[in-house]
Amino acid sequence: MKRSPVIDLEGACGEAVIVSGSASRELALTIGQLLQVELGACTLERFPDTEVNVRLEEPVRGRRVFIVQSSCPPVDQHLMEVFGIADASRRAAASGITWIAPYFGYARSDKRRGRRAAMMGRLVADFIERAGIDHVIALDLHSQQVEGFFHIPLENLTAIFALADALKSHLETGSVIVSPDTGRMKMASAYASLLGCPVAVLHTERLNGKKTVVSKVVGEVRAKPCVIIDDMISTGGTIRNAIETLIQGGATQSFLIAASHAVFTPEARKTLNHPSIRKIIVTDSIPVASTDWPQVKVVSLGSILAGAIRRSMTGESMMTLCEEQ
């Protein structure tokens, strides 16, 4: 049974304040409406040299501050807003600070690639803790091991249930769930379980940050419509390569795409301009301007994240949260 669209904080809302950065204003407003609370007043001022100045416009003493902000492009500017809001909250004597990170941008940097390479995911985790944040609620982290970089609690929620629900109305008989690489097999299996479909996987080698090469398909895709899933779509190159490989393998030229995070770099739309793509289903973890891109359907995370805030304030478990939305 689905929950009521209005989530009752059972009196806890007086002890919390939700503050938005510039990256996730619309999503934060949706969360506030579901929780029946107004967003905390906060001023973000940009100087001519792009430095940011943050000022809270209402008291937060003794209250838990929830910062709603994705670290989407421009990634570093949005991260600095998070750090600024956290620092302002700490100096204003907030009882605690939770970062609601619908998209955590540095999760791909989970290991060193060479002896003289930085591990940016770990570095950002250190910055987050030093800023005074004591709890992180993220969604579909690219790498699970990023959680090990933190000494503070990190909840990694998922949009799989919401995206699978949105896929049902577009699913064709005999569809196959396709993982674009071996790293997404666990995610593909979760979709397959929810949708009652078999799974195939592509063996993919990443040549650099923009280019991947698919070597082979494992699984039966001949004469089958395919649903390609991923945690994020950045340039669209991985999805494009997957489609071309599946077509060569005899798959029906009718594809659904589902991904939690629509990073969508400037070249993504051109790359994904493929006649066989019927629908691209993503969430609003990153703002998507899809009004002139009819293939794109956006699923809101508002209910999931509002539920996470409510459970955080009332001490309830978050284990079943995403399944119930």
Secondary structure in CASP SS format (residue, H / E / C, confidence):
PFRMAT SS
TARGET T0000
AUTHOR 0000-0000-0000
METHOD secondary structure of the structure
MODEL  1
M C 1.00
K C 1.00
R C 1.00
S C 1.00
P C 1.00
V C 1.00
I C 1.00
D C 1.00
L C 1.00
E C 1.00
G C 1.00
A H 1.00
C H 1.00
G H 1.00
E H 1.00
A E 1.00
V E 1.00
I E 1.00
V E 1.00
S E 1.00
G C 1.00
S C 1.00
A C 1.00
S C 1.00
R H 1.00
E H 1.00
L H 1.00
A H 1.00
L H 1.00
T H 1.00
I H 1.00
G H 1.00
Q H 1.00
L H 1.00
L H 1.00
Q C 1.00
V C 1.00
E C 1.00
L C 1.00
G C 1.00
A C 1.00
C E 1.00
T E 1.00
L E 1.00
E E 1.00
R E 1.00
F C 1.00
P C 1.00
D C 1.00
T C 1.00
E C 1.00
V E 1.00
N E 1.00
V E 1.00
R E 1.00
L E 1.00
E C 1.00
E C 1.00
P C 1.00
V C 1.00
R C 1.00
G C 1.00
R C 1.00
R E 1.00
V E 1.00
F E 1.00
I E 1.00
V E 1.00
Q C 1.00
S C 1.00
S C 1.00
C C 1.00
P C 1.00
P C 1.00
V H 1.00
D H 1.00
Q H 1.00
H H 1.00
L H 1.00
M H 1.00
E H 1.00
V H 1.00
F H 1.00
G H 1.00
I H 1.00
A H 1.00
D H 1.00
A H 1.00
S H 1.00
R H 1.00
R H 1.00
A C 1.00
A C 1.00
A C 1.00
S C 1.00
G E 1.00
I E 1.00
T E 1.00
W E 1.00
I E 1.00
A E 1.00
P C 1.00
Y C 1.00
F C 1.00
G H 1.00
Y H 1.00
A H 1.00
R H 1.00
S C 1.00
D C 1.00
K C 1.00
R C 1.00
R C 1.00
G C 1.00
R C 1.00
R C 1.00
A C 1.00
A C 1.00
M C 1.00
M H 1.00
G H 1.00
R H 1.00
L H 1.00
V H 1.00
A H 1.00
D H 1.00
F H 1.00
I H 1.00
E H 1.00
R H 1.00
A C 1.00
G C 1.00
I C 1.00
D C 1.00
H E 1.00
V E 1.00
I E 1.00
A E 1.00
L E 1.00
D C 1.00
L C 1.00
H C 1.00
S C 1.00
Q H 1.00
Q H 1.00
V H 1.00
E H 1.00
G H 1.00
F H 1.00
F C 1.00
H C 1.00
I C 1.00
P C 1.00
L E 1.00
E E 1.00
N E 1.00
L E 1.00
T C 1.00
A C 1.00
I H 1.00
F H 1.00
A H 1.00
L H 1.00
A H 1.00
D H 1.00
A H 1.00
L H 1.00
K H 1.00
S H 1.00
H H 1.00
L C 1.00
E C 1.00
T C 1.00
G C 1.00
S C 1.00
V E 1.00
I E 1.00
V E 1.00
S E 1.00
P C 1.00
D C 1.00
T H 1.00
G H 1.00
R H 1.00
M H 1.00
K H 1.00
M H 1.00
A H 1.00
S H 1.00
A H 1.00
Y H 1.00
A H 1.00
S H 1.00
L H 1.00
L H 1.00
G C 1.00
C C 1.00
P C 1.00
V E 1.00
A E 1.00
V E 1.00
L E 1.00
H E 1.00
T E 1.00
E E 1.00
R E 1.00
L C 1.00
N C 1.00
G C 1.00
K C 1.00
K C 1.00
T E 1.00
V E 1.00
V E 1.00
S E 1.00
K E 1.00
V E 1.00
V E 1.00
G C 1.00
E C 1.00
V C 1.00
R C 1.00
A C 1.00
K C 1.00
P C 1.00
C E 1.00
V E 1.00
I E 1.00
I E 1.00
D E 1.00
D E 1.00
M E 1.00
I E 1.00
S C 1.00
T C 1.00
G C 1.00
G H 1.00
T H 1.00
I H 1.00
R H 1.00
N H 1.00
A H 1.00
I H 1.00
E H 1.00
T H 1.00
L H 1.00
I H 1.00
Q H 1.00
G C 1.00
G C 1.00
A C 1.00
T C 1.00
Q C 1.00
S C 1.00
F E 1.00
L E 1.00
I E 1.00
A E 1.00
A E 1.00
S E 1.00
H E 1.00
A E 1.00
V C 1.00
F C 1.00
T C 1.00
P C 1.00
E C 1.00
A H 1.00
R H 1.00
K H 1.00
T H 1.00
L C 1.00
N C 1.00
H C 1.00
P C 1.00
S C 1.00
I E 1.00
R E 1.00
K E 1.00
I E 1.00
I E 1.00
V E 1.00
T E 1.00
D C 1.00
S C 1.00
I C 1.00
P C 1.00
V C 1.00
A C 1.00
S C 1.00
T C 1.00
D C 1.00
W C 1.00
P C 1.00
Q C 1.00
V E 1.00
K E 1.00
V E 1.00
V E 1.00
S C 1.00
L C 1.00
G H 1.00
S H 1.00
I H 1.00
L H 1.00
A H 1.00
G H 1.00
A H 1.00
I H 1.00
R H 1.00
R H 1.00
S H 1.00
M H 1.00
T H 1.00
G C 1.00
E C 1.00
S C 1.00
M C 1.00
M C 1.00
T C 1.00
L H 1.00
C H 1.00
E H 1.00
E H 1.00
Q C 1.00
END
